[in-house]
């Protein structure tokens, strides 16, 4: 956007956008903070901008002229004609078009030129020579139209997919009132109101709020929620989501100036050619060269032959006859070029892609870019997100304990937990006010989960009903729902009165709610009592507790050192019991990377609570208020002293001065403590400390995780069997990432798991050394993902990347195939991707891989078929034209039109519609450097072509002798090499010509049936013998096969002068069909011949790199320094684990102290890129699991050597490395 020179505001759009990209607290301070920004933008943050009335002109026009609108410029979609024009630039299309124009020109010359036959004077052939050129042009038109229409429709589907999410309503403060406005109408200077579940549509600065937290993982890759406050992170980032709390912010950037907008605009780049396109283009060039060379050679040979005939007076020397003969020779030569070009190949590719993408949509893959389908077939590695792709992106309670000894660890046990607890009976002592049995424990447990929570059930962004709020709270509510209990039956029950809520505090790592319970309304007695529910981190809640509720052993046994009681009981929480909880439950869950949450409570009778509140609690609150007053007065006094001393009023200086001031000095300046109401007492943090942070009864502990999606481990195993390396790239910590990767089957023995901050500081050589074994990249930033993708592409890998966040956009665009999430994916991610997973499931990637390989196989099957036809046709045309007495080919132009265009087009359809089989996932992928035509395929192409050439030539030249009775005149007068009998009668010459036509019809018929049966042969491109496998499932193939046979019968019987055929006898038909059928047994014989025996005659394939050895020790730069004190009286394995835990603990401690490192980068990038420079790698000595290789890579597939044509990928890599080099320099300076 151009800067407006008449800017009535203090800052430009560019200056304001610099506040958040990256987050810059210093710049905000320079602008005068929130107050300075509000003044500069001419807005009162308590009232917002004035309301826009419908009948008034746009009062924000001036504001929009300076800062822009909150819309992105529409991507100019290509029209259907533009897409067709682009498709026409394909090299094969260009060669076909040239061949078509030349063929059409010569055909028109033959049919209507000066030497054309005059039907009034003589019997003429039908004027059909122009048909071949027109037919090729029609074929070209069909190909470009089919591909372009497919792309056009898929793009329309993609636009429709995002249309629903583009326009939505947000809550804004306009004229002092809360109003709903469209995101498109949000202005710089607007005050937007936030609540849980809101997707942020603009950048801004925090104004005020309560416990406001945002999930910025979609925008920055940070997995942890970010708390927003004036003394913490003040910046609101577009593309992030509110997870907890409420608040408001001042909008500072919209549209293309916002973080979200900049990311979207950066993705609008052109796509690269796919590996198949590159190989097909190279093949087209080679075929054009070979075809042209054959045509030139044929032209030269026939010209020489004609000159010899002229010199020996065997041909007329009349100028017209000479010119006519030269034109005829030229036409025959051009026919060779047309025959050599595989006209059906582009159509086969297009049909295969169109068929695959249509079927893939049913498998939840929306293919936006048609060619991405075939690229996926050659994928060698998948870099996958964790959250939402491998996992369900929904925190879930997966196991836990109630009353210490009643455990659950499966969904079925959680479902039955309510009934199981109700069945636990206890003592029937009415005087006992505490929990007596399992039913009461269940009641208190669900009460605490339901009421002590800010989460709720509502409609999500995609229109589904689900829990909204913090991930831990939604997990707990989900557990009650799975138990068959509705949280609203507690939260909305009139017997419960919420007295005070203490929101979750990251400092205390807990949340508490004080409620008043009316026994009469509850139906279990009279009077009221108070109950404090507390939930939070297990070690914190355990510390607050002095008693513990114990149940008899039941459910899943989390065995420990203590003994379970026979009846429900409440006992003192002894040191032994606390250690039992910690060592055998909490530590066990932590090792499984589960987030542990504990629930506890504390009961007070009404009179007891009132006395407690107005006694000890009130006194603690008064003491706390007095301490705050002393602190406030000391600060004011320190500011005055600083001014007197001429010292800057900065926090560090004020702290030093405040240390010099004693409480006695400020005693006289302290105001009186006001009389406090019950509400004021309870709302103070000191009350929470007194009531909710001690003397609790520990009740239950649960383990929460984002569970792995069903089918993901199986999908990862399938990828491994297919030779595709799956890597997890996530923002989570190393332990969580490693645990989830292990559950998915991604992290295997001998693999490497490391953190992004370490990875990005490696040199190129070090990266190349560890990449084959790198399986998990944790705590990774968007830059890390780009570096990883760029380096893998540079090494020749075909990389697929999954992503759902705005931050994933650049990596999705850089990858060969980008997968975005259709449900959870942001608009940026979808725009950058080439395939959208409609169900957000990793298992759908396997289906894309399967269909991609099916497309590649379909193209190769057709290529094998087409090249066999072309080689045979070129050689037969070339040789027969040279030796024929009339310089005419055994196959006429119209016959070749039927074979090359109609038959091949139908064969393309038949072979392109073959459905994929699971066998395709049992072989390694083809690398970018692998040849399009394998040695196995060449073996079949040459073997079948040689056989077909021999059969056709034997039939053509030896046929009159082999079938003497059928061709007696032809045999006695020199065969096809002769122009006819010397001094023949008209009847003899006619018989000669008729038999010659009959023989050529047999050659043409045999040639066609050889191709028909070879089409069945080409259903396999490997050495397996059963070519009929699954043929009954492909209706297209069977119908096309029968259609070609019927059409051939019609052509032979009724082709007449157009095809130059004559009806054949049943014996001749039998001979043709039997000769054609021999293609099938010959194919079996060829497949039995080892490829190695045939490969010696062909160019050598590029050598694959050596297999990855997972048993080799790690490079030195990844190994931690040696530790000397390792003499523990434990096993070697246990000693290794203990040492690793201590190392991890030390690194974590260092990370917490590394404030300077984080400050170097500031804000978002600081957190994303901060962390230990020490390695976080876990390996093992063996490379096998259960006695077999851990992955296909360990048993054959490996990283490939650098590709010679990796220029664009290398550019991307160099671009990504700029930031890394800067990072290294900064680290060195530190």
N, C-alpha and C positions, 0 to 999 in steps of 0.2 A: 504494500500500500504506500502511495506517495505521501510524504509528509505535508501537512497543511501549514502554509506559511502564516496564515492568519489564525494562529492558535490562541483562543481566549483562556486556555488553561495553562497551568504552570509547567506541566510535563507533557512530552509527546508519548505516543503509544509505544514506541521503541524503548524509551526510558522506563516506562512502567513495566514492560514485559521483562526487563532485566532483573526485576525484583525476585522472580521465582525460578528463573532458568539460568544458572542454578540459584537456589534459595540464598538470598543475600541480606542477612540482618544488618550488616554495616550500611548498606545502601538505604535500607528502610530508615535507619537512624538518621542518615544524612538528609533524607527527605522530610524529617520532622516526625517520624513515627506515624501512627494512625491519625493523630490530630492534624499533622502537616499534610498528609495525603488527602484527608477530607476537605481541608481548606483549598488545596490545589484543584480538587475536582468539583469544588463548589457544591458540597452536599453536607447536610446535617445527618450524622449517622443515627440519631435518635428518631428521625422522621423519614429518611430516605429521599429519593427524587420525587418530584411532584407527580401526581397521577395524570395519565394521558386520557383525556376524554375522547370518546369516539367521533364526535362531530367537530373536533378542533384539528387544525393542521398539526403535523408532527413537530412537537416542541423539542424533540431530541435530535433534530436534523443536524444542528451544529456539532453536537456531541458525537454523532455517528460520523460526521465528516472528518473529525480529528482522530477518533479511536476505532472507527469501523463498526460494522454490525457483527452480531454473534452468529454469523453463518460463514461457511467455507465456500469459495467459488466452486460451482458445480464442475465436476470432471466432464470435459467435453467428450461425450460418448461418440464413438465412431459409428457412422451410418453403415447400413448394409452394403452400399456401393463402395464405401471406403474400405470396409473389411474385405470385399471381393477384390479390390485393386491391390491391397496388401498381399492377399493370397496369390494373386497372379504373379508376384515377384519371386515366387518359389522357383528354384533353378530348373527342376523337372518340368514345371509348368511353362517356363520360357522355352525350353528345348522342344516340348510338345507343340507349343504354339508356332514356333518356327517351322517345324516339320509339317504341321497342318497347313500353314500358308503355302509352303513350297509344293506340297502334294496337291492342294486345291488349285494352285496356279497351273501346274502341269496337267492336271486332270481336265481343267477347263480348256487348255490348249489342245489336248488330245480329242476332246469331244466336240469342240466348236472352233478349233483353229483352222488355218488354210488347208491343212492336209487331212481334215476330218472327213469321214466317210459321208457321201451324199446318198441318203436313202432313196432318192428318186432314180438313181442310176444303178445302184448295186445293193446287194444284201449287206446290211451293216449290223455290227454288234450294238447292244443297247448303250446309250450314252451315260455310263455309270462311273467313269473314271474320277469325276469330281466328288463322288460320295465319300471316299476315304478321307479326304481333307476336311469335309464338313463334319464327318463322324468324329474325327479327332477333336475338332473345335467344340463339338457338342460335349464330348467327354471332358474336356478342360472346363467347360462352363458348369457341368454337373459337379465336378470336384470342388471348384472354388465356391460354388453356391452352397453346396452341402456343408462345407466347413464353416463358411461365413454365417450362414443361418444358424448353425449350432452355437457358434460363439455369441452371436447377437441375442439369441434366446436365453442363454445362460447368464449373460450380463444383465438382461432385463429381470431375470429371476433374482439375481443378486441385489439389484436396486430395490426390488420389491421387498426383499428380506430386511433391508435397513430402513425402508420408508417408515415403518411403524415406530421405530425407535428415534427417528430424527426429531420429530416435533413432540414435545412433551411440556407439561406445565411445571413451573417452579414457584415457590412461595417467596414473595418479595415484600419489602416495606416501602410503600409509596404513599406520600402525604400523611405519614404517621399511621397508616392502616396496613394490615396484612392482606395482600391480594395475590391471586394466582395469575401469573403471566406466562406467555410462551417463551421457551428458551431463546427463540429468535429475536425476542424483544428485550432481552437483557442488555443493559447499557453499562459502560464503564462509569462508576459512581453509584450504581445500584447497591442497595443493601439487601442481600439475600438471607433468608431464614433457613436454618438447617435442622433436620431431624433424622433419626435412624433410617437408613435405606435410601437416602437421597444420593443421586449421581450428580457430581459437581460439573456444571457446564461452563465455568469460567474460572480464571485465576483471581486471587484476592488476598486480603489481609484480615486476619481474625479481629472481630470487634469485641464480642463477649460471648460467653457460653458456660455450660455446666457439663463437666466430664465429657467434652467433645473429643471424639477420636475418629480418625479417618483411615481407611484402608487405601494406601497409595501403591499397592502392589501392581495394579494394572498400569499405572503411569510410570513408576520408578523401579519396580521389581522388588521393593522391600516387602518382606512377608509380614513383619510386625505392624500392628496398627500404630498410628502416630497421634499422640495427644496434642491438642491445640490449646494454647494458652499464651498469655502475654509474656510469661517468663520461660516459655518453652518454644515450641514451633508455632510461629504466628502466620505461616504462609498456607493458603488454601490452593490446592493444585487441581486444575481441570482434569477430568478423567478419573479422579479418585472417588471414593464412596464413603459416606458417613456410616459408621458401624455402631457408635454409641453416643449418647448425650444429645444435647440441643445447643444451638448457638446461632450466631449471625456473622457475616463477613462483608467487607467492602470490596466490590468488584474492581479490579485494576487492569484486566486484560481480557478481551473477548476475540472470537473469530480466529483469524490467521495469526494474531499476536499472542494468543494464549499458548500454553504448553501443549495442550491437546491439538490445537490448530497447526502449530509448527510441525509437530510430528506427522500429522496427516499430509501436509503439503510436501514434506520431504520424501514421501513414498511414491510420488507421481513420477515414476521413471519408466523407461522402456524395458521390455523383457528381453532376455537373452535367448538365443537359439537353443533348443533342447538337444540332448545327445543324439536322438534319432534323426532330427532335422539335419544336424551336422553330417552324420553318416550318409543319409540319403542324398544330400547335396554333393558329397564327394563321389558317391556312386553314380549320380547323374552325369557329373563331369567325365568320369571314366567311360561310361557307356557312350556318351556323345563323341568322345575321342575315338573309341574303338569303332563305333558305327560309321563315323566319317572316314576313318582309315580304310574300313572294308569297302565303303562306297567308292572311294578314290581308286583303290586297287581293282575293284570290279570294272570300273569305268575304263581304266588303263588297259586291262586284259581284253575287254571286249572291243575297244578301239583298235588295239593291235591285231586282234583276230579279224576285224573287219578290213583293216588295211591289207592284211595278207590275202583276204578274199578278193579285194579290189585288184591287187597285183597279179593274182592268178586268174583274173577274169571270171571269178565265180560270183561276182556281184555286179549290179548295174552301176556304171559310172555317171549316170545322169545326175546333175546337180540337185534336182528335187529329191531323187531317191537317196542320194548321199546324206542330205540334210535330214530327211525323214528318219533314216537309220540311226544317225547320230543322236537325234532327239529321243528315239526309242531306247537307245543304250543309256542315255542320261536318265530317263524315267526309271529304267530297271535299277540303276545305281541308287537313285533317290529312294526307291522302294526298300533297299537294304537298310538305309538310315531309319526309315519309318518303322521297319520291322524290328530293328535293334533297340529302339527306345521303348521301355516298358510303360506303355500308355496306361495300363490299369493300376500301376503302383500307387500313384497319389490317391486314386479312388479307394484302393484297398486300405491305405492309412486312414483316410477320412472316415470310411465306413466303420473300420474297427474302433476308432476313437468315438464316433457318434454312438455306436452300439454300446460300447463300454460305459460312456458317461451317462447314457439313459438308464442302464441297469445299475450303475453306481449310486444313482439318486435313491433307488430303492434300498440300497445298503447304507443310507445316511451320509453319502458323500456328494456334496454339490460341487461339481467341477466348474470353476469360473473360467479357467484357462484350459482350452481343449488339450493342448500338448502336454499339460502337466500330468495327464493320465499316463502317457507312455514314458515320461521321465521317471515317474514313480516306480515303474517296472524295473528300472535299473538302479534304484536306490541302494546304496551300500551302507548307509548309516542314518539313524533317526535320532535327532536331538529333541527330547521331549520335556515339556514342563511337567512338574509334579502335580500341583494343585489343579483340580478340575479335569485333568486329562488322565493321569494315572490313578489319581484319587477322586473321590466324589465331591470334593470342595464343600463338604458338609461335616463339621466336627460332630463326632458321634461317640457316645459312651459305649465302649466295647467290653469292658470288664470292671470289676470292682468287688468290694466287700461291704456287708452290712453287719454291724455288731461284731466286727473283726473276723468271725469264723464262718459266716454264711456268705459264700462267694458265688460270683457269676462271671462267665467269660465267653458266652456265646449268645447270639441274638435270640435263640430259643429260650435260654435260661433267663434273659432279661424280660422276654415276653411273659414268662410264667412267674416272675419274681413276686408280683403282688399276691398271687394265690399261695405261693410257697411261704411267704412271710405270714400270711393270715393263719396258716396251719400250725405255726409255732405257738404252743400254749405255755402259759407261765403261772405264777402264783395268783390266787384269787383273794388278794388282801385289799379290801376297799379303802383302808386307811393309807395305803401306799399311793402317794400322789405322783410318783414317777412311773415311767413306762414299765408295764407288767408283762407284755407279750409281744409277739411279732406283729400283730395287727396294729397295736399302738405305735410301734416303731415305723411301720409303713405310713401311718397317718402323719406322724411328725416329719418323716422324710419327704413325702410329697408336699406337705405344707411348706417346708423350707424351700424346696425347689420352686414351687409355684409362686409363693408370695415374695420371697427374697430374690426378686429378679426384675429386670427392666425389659426383658425380651417379651415379645408377643407374637401371636399368629396373625398374619395378614397377607395381602396380595403382593407378590414380588414383581420385579420389572417385567418378567415374561408372562405375567398374568396368572401364575400358579399360586396356590395358597401354601404358605410355608412359614416357619418361624423367622422373625426378624429381630436382630439384636446382636450382642456379642457372641462370638462363636462358642464360647464355653457355656453360656446360658442357654443358647438354642440347643446345644447338645443335651443338657440336662432336661429341658422341656421335651425334647424328642424322646428321651428315655421314658418319661412318664406316659407319653402318648403310646409308645410301644408296649407299655405295661397295661394299656387299656384305660388310662385315667386322664380325664380332661382337666388341665391346669385351671381352667376358668371356674370349675366347681369349688375350688379353694379361693382363688383370687377374688371372686365375686360373691362369696358366701358372707351373709350379714353377721355371722358369729365372729368374724375376724375384723378388727379395726386396726388399720396401719397407723401407728403412732409416729414413727420416725424412720426414714430411710437414709442409710449411710452408703452412698454410691461406691462402686468399686474404686479403690485407690491403688495406683501402681506402687506407691510407697509402702502401703500396708499389705498389698497383694491379697486383699480380702474385701468382701462386701457384707453389710449387716442390715437387718431390718427388725425393728422392734414392733411387735403387734400386741394387741389386747384381745384376749379370747374370752367370750361369754359362754360359760359352761351350759347355761340353760338353753341358749339358742343352738348350741352344739349337740345338746341332748345327752350329756353325761354328768349332770350334777347341777349345782347352783353356784352363784358368785362368778367372779372374773379372776383371771390371772394374766400376767405379762410373760411374753416369751421373746427372747432375743435369738433370731436365727443368724448364723454366721456361716459363710462359705468362702473358700479361697484356696491358696496354695497349701498343700498338705503339711509341709513343715511349719508353716505359720499357724495354721489352725491347731495343729498338734501342740505347739508351744503355748497357745492360749488356753488349752484344756487342762483340767485337773481331774476329771472323771471320764470314764469310758463305758459305753454300753456294749455288753457282750451277749452274743446269741449262741445257742448250741450249734455244733458243726452241721453244715448242710451245703447243698449246691456244690460248687467247685471248691476244692480244698487248697487254699493258699497256706500250706503248712508252715509253722514257725516253731519257736521254742516254748511258747506258753500253751497252756491246756484250755480247751474250750469248756464252758460250764454246761451243766445238764439242763438248766432253765435260764431264761433271759434274766440278766442281772446288770446292775450298774455298780462299778467298782472304781476305786481310786486309780488314776492313770499313773502307775508306778514307772520308774525308770526302765524296768525290765519290759513292761508292756509297750512303752514308747519305742524302745529299741526293736522290739519284735515287729511293730508296725513299720518302722523305718527300714529295717534290714530285709524283711521278708515280703513286704507289700510295696512300699514306696520305691525302694531300690529296684525291685523286680520290674515294676512298671516303667521306671526311668530307663532301664536297660533296653526295654522294648520301644523306647522313644514315645511313650504315652505321657500326655500332660495329666498330672494327677490333681484332682480337686477333692477337697474334703468338706463335709458338712457337720456342723455342731450346733448346739442350742444351749440356752440357759433359761430356766423358769423362775419366776417370782410370783408369790401370791400378791394380791392387790395391795393389802396393807403393808406388807414387807417392801414392796417396790416403792410405794409412796414415801415411806420412811427413809429408804435408801436414797431416793431421788433428792429429797430435801435435806439430807444429811451429808453423807460422804460424797455423793456425786456433785451436789451443788458446791461443796467446799473445793473440790478438785477443779471445777469450772471457774470459780472465782480466782483461784490461784493461777490458773492459766491465763485468764483475762488480765490479772495484775501483771503477769510476766510480759504479756503483749504490750501493755501500757508502758512498762519500763523500757522495753525495746524501742517503742515509738519515740518516747521522750529522749532517750539516749541518741537516737538517730538525728532528731532535730537539733540537739545540742552539738552533735558532731559536725553537722552541716555549718552551724554558726562558727565553730572553732576553725573549720577548714577555710572559711571565708576570711577570718581574722589572720590566719597564717599564710593566706595566699596560695593554698593547696587546691588542686582541682577536685571538684566534688565527684569523685569516682568511687565505686564500690570498695575497691581495695583500700583506698585512703580512709574511707569512712569506718571500715572494720577496724583498722589500726587505732583510730582515734577513740572509737567506742570502747576498746579494751582499757583505755586510760580512765574512763568515767566509771565511778562506783555507784552502787544502788543508793547509797546515802546521799550522793550529790543530786539525785533526781527525785528523791522522796517527796520533797515539798511541792514539786511541779506535777505530781500525779493527780489525775482527776479521780473522783469517787467512783467506785464500782456501782453501776446502776442496779436497781432491784430487778432480778431476773424472773421471767415467767417460766413455767414448765417447758414450754416450747423452745425458749431461748436456751435453757439449760441443756435440753436433749440435743439441740442442733449443733452444739459445740463439739469439736473433736475430742476434747477431754472427757466428755460424757461417754463417747464411744469407747475410749481407752478403759474407762472404769467399768462400764457395763458389759461391753462386747468383746473385750480383749483379755479376759481372765475368767477363771472358774467355769469354763464351758464344759459340756458333756459331749465328748467325741462320739459321733454316731455312725458315719459312713464315709467311705473313700471310693472314688471312681477313677478309672483311667479313660482319658479322652484322646481320640485321634481322628484324623481325616482318613477314613478307611479306603483301602485300595478298591477300585471299581471291580465288580465281578467280571471275570474273563480277561483281566489285564495280564496276570501271570501266564495264562495260556497263550495270549497274543504275543507276549515277549518271547516265550519259548518258541513259538512259530517263527518269529522273526529270526531268532538265532539259528534255527534249523534251515532257514532260507538264506543264511549267510549275511544277514543285515544286523549290524551292531547297533543296539539301542543304548543311548546315553541319557541320563537324567541331568537336566540343567535347572537348578532351582535356587530360590532366594533363601530357603530354610537353612538352619544350622547343619553342620556336618553330621552330627549324630542322628538327627531326625531323617536327613536325606539318605544316609547310609542304611538306616533301618527300613525305610519305605522301599528303597531300591532293592534291598535283599528280599523283601516280601514279594516284590514284583518279578524277581528273578533277573534284575538288571545287574546288580552288584554280585559278582561271583568271586570265587577264590582266585587270588592272583591278580585281581583287578585293582585299579587305583581310584580312590575317592579323595578329592582335594577341594580346597576353597578357592573362590574367585580371586581374592586379593593376592594369593600366592601364584595362581595360574597366570594372571596378567603381567606379572613381573618376570616370567621366564623368557629366555631368548628364543629365537626361532628354532635353533637347533635343539634346545631342551624340550620345546613343545613337540617337535617331530619325534623325539625319543619316547615321550610318555603318551602321546595321543593313541597309539594302538591299544594301550591298556587302560586308558582313562574311561571310566564308566559312570562316575558321579562327579558333577561340578556343583558344589554347594556355595551358599552365600554369594551367588553370582549376580553381577550387575548386567544391564543391557549391553554394555561394552564387552563384557566377558563373552556373552553369547555371540556377538558379532565376530569377535576375534576367533572363537572356536570354529564357527561356520566358515569364515574366510580361510582359515588355515587348512581345514579339511578339504575345501574345494581346491585350494592350491595344490594339495597333495593328490588330486585326481579323484577324490571321492564324489559320489553323487549324494548330496545331503538333503534330507527332509527335516523340516523343523516344525514343531508345534508351538503354538502360543495363543494366549487369549487376551493379553494386556496391550495397552498402548505402547509400553516399553518394548514389546516383542516385535513391533513393526519393522524396524531396520533388519533384524535377523531373518524375519519371514521373507522380506523382499530379497535379501541376499542369497537365500537358500535356493537350491534347484527346484524344490517343491515346498511351498509353505502351507501348513494346515492351521486354520484358525477354528475357533469354537463357535458354533452357530447359536448356542444358548448363552454362554457366559462371555463370549468374545466381544471385545470392544469394536467400535466402528473402524478404528485404525487397524486393528489386527485383521479384520475381514478384508479391508481394502488392500492390505499388503499381501494377502494370501492368494494362492491359486486354487486351493480346494478347501471347502468349508465342511467341517464335521458337524452334521446337523444334530447329533446326539452327544457331542463333546466326549466321545468315548475313544480311548486308544485302540480298542479292538477294531474300530472302523478303519484304522490306518492299515491293518492287515488286509482288509478287503480291498482297499485302494492298491496295495502292493500286489495283490493277486490279480486284479483287473489290469493293472499296468503291465504285468508280465504277460497276461493274456493278449494285450494289444501288441506288444513286441513280438510275441510268438506268432500272432496272426499275420503281422507284416512279414515276418521271416518265412512263414509257410507260403504266403503268396509269392514272395520274392523267389523262393526255391522253385515254385511252379512256373512263374513268369520267365525267369532266366532260362529254364529248360526249354520252354517254348521258343524263346527268342534265339537262343544259340542254334537250336535245330532249324528254325525257319530261316535264319541268316545263311547258314551253311548250305541248306538245301536250295535256297533261292540263288545263292552265289554260284555254286557248282553246276546246278542244272542249267542256269542261264548261259554259262560259259560253254557247256558241251551240247546244248540243244541246237539242233540244226537251224531253228528259226530265231536263235538268241532269246528264246522265251523261257521263263521260269516254270518249274514244275507246279508251283503254286501261283495262281493269278493274284492280282492286286485285290480283287473283291473277296477271294477266298481268304487271303491274309487279313482283310478287314474283319471277316467273321471270326477268325481265330484270335486276332490281336485285340480287337475292341470288344465285340459282343461276348465271346467266350471268356476272355480274361476278366471283363467287368463282372460277369456272373460268378466267375471263380472267386473274384475278390469278395463279393458278397457272401458266398458260401463259406470261405475260409475265415472271413472277418467276424462271422457270427458264431464261431466256435466258443462255447462257454468254458470258463477256466476250470481247471481241476486242481485238487490239493497237491498233486504231484509237482506242480509248478513251484511250490514252496519248499521243495526238498532238494533244491540245487542252489549253488551260489549265484549272486547277481552278476550281470555283465557290467564290467567297468566301462568308463567313457572311452578308454583306448582299445577296448575289445572290438574286433572286426564285426561288421554288420552280418557278414556271411561267414559262418564257422567252417572249419575243416569238414565236419560231418555233412554240412549242407553242400559244400563244393563237391564232396565225394558223390552225393546223390545227383547233383545237377549234371556233372560231367558224365557220370555213369549212365544216367537215363538219356542224356543228349546224344552220347555216342551210339547207344543202342538204337535210338530213334532215327538218327542219321543213317546208320547201316541199314535198318529196315526199309527206310524210304528209298535209298539208293539201289538196294537190291531189287526192290519192287519196281523201281523206275527203269533201271538199266537191264536187269536180268529177268524181269517179269515176262516179257514176250517169250523167253526160252523156258521159264519155269512153268508157265501156263500156256503152252504152245497152241492148244486147240482154241483157246479164247482169243489169242492174238496172232494168228497165223500170218496174216498179211504184214502186220507190223514186224514180226520176227523175220520174215523173208526179205524185208526191204530196209534193213539197217536199224530198226528200232527207233527210239526217240532221238537218236543222234542224227538221224537222216531227215531230209525235208520231204522225202517220199520216193516212190518208184521212179526209175528213169523212163521217160517217155510213157507215162501211164495213160490208161484210158480214164475217162471221168469216173466210171464206176469203181475202178481200182483205187484211184486217188481218194474218193469219198470213203471207201472202206478203210483205207490207211488212216485217214483223218479221224474217222469214227472210233477206230480201235485205239488210236493215240489218245483221244479224249477220254475213252473208257479207262485206259490205263492210268491217266492222270487223275481221273475221278477216284480210282482205287487208292492212288497215292494220297490224295487229299482226304479221303474217308479214313484211311489208316492213320494218317497224321492226326486227325481229329480224335479218333478213338484212343490213340496213344496218350493224348493230353487228358481225355476224360478219365481214363484209369489212373493216370499219373496224378490227377487231382486227389484221388483217394490216397495215393502214396504220400502226398505232401501234407497230409493231416498230421504227420509226425516229422519233427526236425531233429530228432535224436536217433539213437540206434535201436530203439525198441521195435520189435517185429510186428506187434499187433496194431495195424493201421486202422482197424475197424472199431477200436475201443470208443464207446460213447457215440458212435455215428447215428444210432437210432434216436438220440436225444436232440440232434440238430435237424429240425424239420426243414430249415432253409436249404441245407446241404442236399438233402434227399430230393426236394422239389426241383432245385436247380439242376442236379444231376440228370433227373428224368427229362426236364425241359430241354437241356442241351441235346440229349439223345434223340428226342422227338424232332427237334428243330433240324438236326443233321439229316435225319431221314427225309424230311420235307425238302431240304435243300438239294439233296442228291436226286430225288425223284422229280422235283419241280423247279430246280434252280435254272435249268436251261441255259440260255445264252448269257444271262447275267453272271452266273457263277461258273459257266463253262463246264457244266457237269452233265452226265447222262445216267439214266437209271441203270442200276447194277442187278445182276442175278443173285439168287439166294446163296449160291456158292461163293460168289465174290463178297457178299456181305459177311458171310461166315469167316472168310479169310481175313477181312479187315478187322472184325471184332476180335478174333483170336490173336492176331498180331498185336492189337492194342492191349489185350488182356495180359500179355506177357510182361507188361510194365510192372505189374504187381509182384509176381515171383522174382523178377529181376531186382526189384527194390529190396526184397528180403535178403537176396544174395549180397547186394552192395552193402547193406547194413551189417552183415556178418564180417565183412572185411575190416580189419582194425584201421582206425583213423590214422595211426602212426605210419602205416604202410603207404597211405595216400598222401600224408602231410609232407613227405619228402619232396613232392612235386610242386608244393605251394609255398608262398612266402611265409616266413616264420612269424607266428603271432608274438606280440609283445610279451616279454616275460613278466610273470606275476612276482611280487615281492615275496620274501620268505614268510612262512606262517608266523604269527605272533606267538612268542614263547612266554606263557604266563608263569613259568617256574623260575625265570631268571631273576636275580636280585634287582632291587630298584636302583636307579641312578643315584649317585652320591648326593646330588643337589636336593633330592627328596627325602633322604634319610636324616632323622634328627641326630644331634650330637650324642656321642656315647655317654652312658651314665655308669659311673663306677660302682655305686652301692647297689648291687643286685643280689646280694647273698641272703635271700629269704629262704626260710625253711618251708617252701611250698614247691609245687611241681613247676617244671619249666614253662608249661602253657599258662599256668596261673600267674607266674612271675612276669611273663610277657604282658598279660592283660593288666596287671597292677601297674606295671611300668607305663603302659600306654595311658591308663587313667590318670596317673600322676602328671604325665607330660601334658595331657589335655587340660588338666586343672591349672597347671602353670601357665599355659598359653592363654587360657580364658582370663586368668588374673592379669596377665600382661595387657590383654586387649582392653580390659576395663580401665587400665591406667593410661592407655595411649591416647590421651586427649589431644596432644599436639598433632598426631597423624590425622585425626578426624578434622581438626581445625584447618589443616592445609587445604582441604577440599570444600569444606563448608556445606551446610544444608543437606540437600538431598544427596548430591554426589559424595559428600563426605561420609554419610552413613552407608551409602551403597558400596563405597570402595574402601572403607576403613577396615581394620582388622589386622590380625597377626600376619607377619611375613614368614612365619614359621610354617613348615609343612604340616598338613593335616591329612595324612595318607594312611590307609589301612590295607594291608596286603596279607597274603599267606604264602607259605612255601610251595604249595602245590597248585597245579593248574587244572585239576580234575575234580569233578563232583560225582559221587556215587560211581566211581570207576570209569567215567567217560569224560570226554573233553567238555569244558565248561561252556564253550561256544563254538560255532562253526569256524570262527577266526582261529581258534586254537587247533583246528584240525584241517587247515587248508586255506581259508580266506584270510587275507591280510591287507594291511594298508598298501595301496599301490604307489608306485614311484611318481614323481612330479609329472603332470601332464604337459606335453609340449605346447598345447594351445590353451593355456590357462590365464590368458592376459587379463580378461575382465575380472576374474576371481582374484588374480594377484593385485590388481588395482584396488579392489575392495579391501583386501588384506592390508595393503600398505596404508590405506586410509584409516583402517581400524588401529593400526600400530602407532599412529601419530600420538594418540592419547596415552598409549602404553609407554612410549619413549619419554613423554613429559612426566609420567608417573615415576619412572626410574630416576630421572634427574632430581625430582623433588625428594625422593627417598634418600638419594645420595647426599643431598644438601642437609637433610635432617641428620 
